[in-house]
Amino acid sequence: MITLSDISKSYGSKTLFTEATIQLNRGDRVGLVGPNGAGKTTLFNMILGYESPDSGEVIRERNIRVGHLPQESAPAGNETVLELATAITPEFVELRKQVLAFDAGHHEEGNEWHDDLHNRYNDLGGYQLDAKAKGILKGLGFRDTDFDRPARELSGGWVMRAHLARLLVWEPEMLMLDEPTNHLDLETVIWFQEYLTNYPGAILVISHDREFLNCLVDGILEIRMSRIYRYRGNYDSFLEQKAAAVAQQWAAYKNQQREIDRLNDFVKRFGAKASKASQAQSKLKQIDRMEKLEPPEAEAATVGFTFPQPERSGLKAITMEGIHHAYGEKVIYRGVDFEAERGQRIVLVGPNGAGKSTLLKLLAGVMPVQRGTRTPGHNVRIGYFSQYRAEVLNEKLTVLEEALNTPQRVTEQSVRTVLGCFLFCGDDVFKKISVLSGGEKSRLALVKLLLDPPNLLLMDEPTTHLDIASVDALVSALKDFTGTIIFISHDVYFIRSLANHVVHVNAGQLKHYPGGYQYYLDKTSATSARAALTAGGAGTPASAPIAKKPAGPGEDRKEQKRREAAERQARSNARKEAQQLVHQLEKRINELEMRQSEITTELEKPETYENGGNASILNREMRQNEIELARLTPEWEVAAAKLAEIDAKE
């Protein structure tokens, strides 16, 4: 369908592609990955015809329809949301205007023209598109009342959703999406993901959301060292294959270097001896004839960093009681209670418009409590990260100056390390904040939070505008964070990596699930992840202490003692069961971690790669162990918390 043959592309001294070739066929579902600046968007532009390669050619099948969603905001004019969603071609837009004008009586032509107009409109599917567009718009979070709103009234993120709806209504043979989940909430991401699994055309997508890639794609194109490498399978499979390939390349490179060293050593030892001179020359020629292997390119560094840990807070980080909140006549919360304890990492989930961001703002204090009480805990210092936090940056300063402008004592080197993790590299740190994009300002605000972290961190979609390496860096930093985190995210990988507590927000009610995201899905017994967000769920609020039942007026002392003994025995049994479960989980986790260490040692040995299948088997086992660890760790956290709760009641 689309072929890029031996393409090369450079900008000045920077080479993006050298004789790269790829083939995209009908039905392909491919993720395009690579470090920031590798050339992903340039590749898109060459496929779309916006740019040309320096050499090579881009061949597109004749009459193929290619739909493109750019990463940055697309334009919106005077059209309504529904008109924008159905604007599949200029001809269709014009026909739609004429049909609506004729039906409204604003016409001069006769009935014959009217019949021809409606026939052409019907041939383009006009009478079916409105219904299709409305269904897609609802899936993307729009309400019925939004359909007739002028698109220009919407924020940039909602305009992007409307353009995404237009592409899905149009259904081109090739759908090209550049970070399509950036402006979507969790519910919408899951709907979009499910919709694309049944999409009839091919898909080429750039995304930093690895869960999205894992669920959608069956192939990965990686841009690396000015080449394009293709892998079968989803993103996790790509990581496994790449790790095995890199390990094999290292082993082959090291083996060749040892052989070269051995030959050179022979030359040095015997080159001056007449009897060995011919053999020494033969060794030199053998070295010259070798096809020299290059070591694998070092990965774009996912730099690990440590940041100052906050001062310890009291046990209760924040409490809200009897909270009422409304926007005009629309009531969001009526008498809601909420509590977060020190060390909890709570993710707020629920359907679009349920009030998650409102709850976060109430907790942060950026929105006043209309009724009820909001009580931060002892020694609590709150930090709030939202899409609009960038407004507090000093636009007269450079990126580096603003990052250094923190109460914490930090070195310039450590600050530049953190900035590099969030895509501010080289001379980027000397840019004035006034020239940064909205995404760059958002990333800089996130850096400032990490450099001077509060002990109660509230974050609304912190991974937006981050690439996969930066998301990994943020996850690593927040896992070491000793304070309390309450956050909203559409990135399921980020949620799974971080959350140890889930609060489901829906219809003005909060339900607490004292475990990770998978625990929440299991407890809701939902048929899908989206159903778990939109339904009330079968889960129950976090367990409350069991009150002792007082003796009834006719109950004698002997019966009361018998009942109390039975309750003590029940608590003892519950404690034993909890202890046993914690012990079993700890034992299995320790076994897996020890095995991971053993596998890592084996993969570092050159002899492991002498039989090509050994490395693949070990990498597959390592991946399976990682999956099991990711499943068991939240289970252990829940079991340990339950045991601690039982002990506290003793």
LINHU-V495975 format. One record per residue. N is the residue number from 0. OMEGA is omega in whole degrees, -180 to 180 (999 if undefined). Layout:
# LINHU-V495975
<<N;OMEGA> <N;OMEGA>>
This chain:
# LINHU-V495975
<<0;176> <1;-180> <2;170> <3;-172> <4;175> <5;-177> <6;173> <7;-179> <8;178> <9;170> <10;-176> <11;-179> <12;-178> <13;178> <14;179> <15;-177> <16;175> <17;177> <18;-179> <19;-179> <20;174> <21;179> <22;178> <23;-176> <24;177> <25;179> <26;179> <27;172> <28;-168> <29;173> <30;178> <31;-176> <32;180> <33;-179> <34;178> <35;-180> <36;-178> <37;178> <38;-178> <39;-179> <40;177> <41;177> <42;176> <43;-176> <44;178> <45;177> <46;-178> <47;-180> <48;178> <49;177> <50;179> <51;175> <52;175> <53;175> <54;-174> <55;-178> <56;175> <57;-175> <58;178> <59;176> <60;-176> <61;176> <62;177> <63;179> <64;-179> <65;177> <66;-173> <67;171> <68;-179> <69;180> <70;-180> <71;-174> <72;177> <73;-175> <74;173> <75;-178> <76;-177> <77;-178> <78;176> <79;179> <80;-179> <81;178> <82;178> <83;-178> <84;-180> <85;-179> <86;-172> <87;176> <88;176> <89;179> <90;-179> <91;179> <92;-179> <93;178> <94;-180> <95;179> <96;-178> <97;179> <98;-180> <99;179> <100;-179> <101;-179> <102;179> <103;178> <104;180> <105;-177> <106;178> <107;-176> <108;-177> <109;-175> <110;-180> <111;177> <112;180> <113;180> <114;180> <115;179> <116;-178> <117;178> <118;179> <119;179> <120;180> <121;179> <122;178> <123;179> <124;-174> <125;-176> <126;176> <127;-173> <128;-180> <129;-180> <130;179> <131;-179> <132;-180> <133;178> <134;180> <135;179> <136;178> <137;178> <138;-180> <139;171> <140;178> <141;174> <142;179> <143;-178> <144;180> <145;-170> <146;-177> <147;177> <148;173> <149;-176> <150;-178> <151;179> <152;-175> <153;172> <154;-178> <155;-180> <156;180> <157;173> <158;177> <159;178> <160;180> <161;177> <162;176> <163;177> <164;180> <165;180> <166;-179> <167;176> <168;-177> <169;-179> <170;176> <171;180> <172;177> <173;179> <174;-178> <175;-172> <176;-180> <177;-177> <178;-174> <179;-177> <180;-176> <181;-173> <182;-179> <183;173> <184;-174> <185;-179> <186;-178> <187;177> <188;-179> <189;176> <190;-178> <191;179> <192;180> <193;-180> <194;-177> <195;178> <196;179> <197;-178> <198;-174> <199;-177> <200;176> <201;-178> <202;171> <203;-171> <204;167> <205;-179> <206;173> <207;-176> <208;-173> <209;177> <210;177> <211;178> <212;-180> <213;-177> <214;-169> <215;-166> <216;173> <217;178> <218;179> <219;169> <220;179> <221;174> <222;-177> <223;178> <224;177> <225;177> <226;175> <227;-178> <228;-179> <229;179> <230;175> <231;176> <232;-177> <233;-173> <234;179> <235;178> <236;177> <237;180> <238;180> <239;-180> <240;-179> <241;179> <242;179> <243;-179> <244;180> <245;178> <246;179> <247;178> <248;179> <249;-179> <250;180> <251;180> <252;-179> <253;178> <254;179> <255;179> <256;177> <257;179> <258;178> <259;178> <260;180> <261;-180> <262;179> <263;179> <264;177> <265;-179> <266;-179> <267;-175> <268;-171> <269;-177> <270;-177> <271;-180> <272;-177> <273;-176> <274;-177> <275;-174> <276;-178> <277;178> <278;179> <279;178> <280;178> <281;179> <282;179> <283;178> <284;178> <285;178> <286;-179> <287;-177> <288;-179> <289;169> <290;-172> <291;178> <292;175> <293;175> <294;177> <295;179> <296;177> <297;179> <298;170> <299;-166> <300;167> <301;-168> <302;172> <303;179> <304;174> <305;179> <306;-177> <307;178> <308;-176> <309;176> <310;-177> <311;178> <312;173> <313;-178> <314;178> <315;-178> <316;178> <317;179> <318;172> <319;-178> <320;175> <321;-175> <322;172> <323;176> <324;-180> <325;170> <326;-174> <327;180> <328;-178> <329;-179> <330;178> <331;-179> <332;178> <333;177> <334;-177> <335;174> <336;179> <337;177> <338;175> <339;180> <340;-179> <341;176> <342;178> <343;173> <344;-169> <345;172> <346;176> <347;179> <348;179> <349;-177> <350;178> <351;178> <352;-177> <353;179> <354;-179> <355;-179> <356;177> <357;179> <358;-180> <359;179> <360;177> <361;178> <362;-178> <363;-177> <364;178> <365;175> <366;-176> <367;176> <368;-179> <369;176> <370;-176> <371;-178> <372;175> <373;-174> <374;172> <375;-178> <376;-179> <377;174> <378;-179> <379;173> <380;-172> <381;171> <382;-176> <383;178> <384;177> <385;178> <386;-173> <387;180> <388;-178> <389;-178> <390;-178> <391;-180> <392;179> <393;-173> <394;178> <395;-177> <396;171> <397;178> <398;-178> <399;180> <400;-180> <401;180> <402;179> <403;-177> <404;-177> <405;178> <406;180> <407;176> <408;-178> <409;179> <410;178> <411;-179> <412;-180> <413;178> <414;-180> <415;176> <416;180> <417;178> <418;179> <419;178> <420;-178> <421;166> <422;172> <423;-174> <424;175> <425;-177> <426;178> <427;-176> <428;-180> <429;175> <430;172> <431;-180> <432;-179> <433;-178> <434;-179> <435;173> <436;178> <437;179> <438;180> <439;178> <440;179> <441;179> <442;180> <443;177> <444;178> <445;177> <446;-179> <447;177> <448;-178> <449;-179> <450;177> <451;-170> <452;170> <453;176> <454;168> <455;-173> <456;-180> <457;-173> <458;177> <459;179> <460;-176> <461;-175> <462;178> <463;-180> <464;176> <465;173> <466;-173> <467;-180> <468;-180> <469;175> <470;178> <471;-180> <472;179> <473;178> <474;-179> <475;-179> <476;-175> <477;176> <478;179> <479;-177> <480;-175> <481;180> <482;-178> <483;-180> <484;170> <485;-172> <486;173> <487;179> <488;173> <489;-177> <490;-175> <491;177> <492;179> <493;-180> <494;-178> <495;-177> <496;-167> <497;-168> <498;169> <499;179> <500;-179> <501;172> <502;179> <503;-178> <504;180> <505;176> <506;177> <507;-179> <508;178> <509;174> <510;-176> <511;177> <512;-173> <513;179> <514;-178> <515;-175> <516;179> <517;176> <518;179> <519;179> <520;180> <521;-177> <522;180> <523;180> <524;-178> <525;179> <526;178> <527;179> <528;-180> <529;179> <530;179> <531;180> <532;-171> <533;-180> <534;177> <535;179> <536;-180> <537;-177> <538;180> <539;177> <540;-180> <541;-174> <542;176> <543;178> <544;-180> <545;-180> <546;177> <547;180> <548;-179> <549;178> <550;178> <551;-176> <552;-179> <553;-174> <554;-177> <555;-175> <556;-178> <557;180> <558;179> <559;179> <560;179> <561;-179> <562;180> <563;177> <564;178> <565;179> <566;178> <567;179> <568;179> <569;179> <570;179> <571;178> <572;-180> <573;180> <574;179> <575;179> <576;180> <577;178> <578;-179> <579;180> <580;179> <581;-180> <582;-180> <583;-179> <584;179> <585;-180> <586;-179> <587;179> <588;178> <589;179> <590;-179> <591;-179> <592;177> <593;179> <594;177> <595;178> <596;179> <597;-180> <598;179> <599;178> <600;180> <601;-178> <602;178> <603;-178> <604;180> <605;-176> <606;178> <607;-174> <608;177> <609;170> <610;-172> <611;-177> <612;-177> <613;-178> <614;180> <615;179> <616;-179> <617;179> <618;179> <619;179> <620;179> <621;-180> <622;178> <623;178> <624;179> <625;179> <626;-180> <627;177> <628;179> <629;179> <630;-174> <631;-176> <632;176> <633;178> <634;178> <635;180> <636;179> <637;-179> <638;180> <639;178> <640;179> <641;178> <642;179> <643;179> <644;178> <645;180> <646;-178> <647;-179> <648;-177> <649;999>>
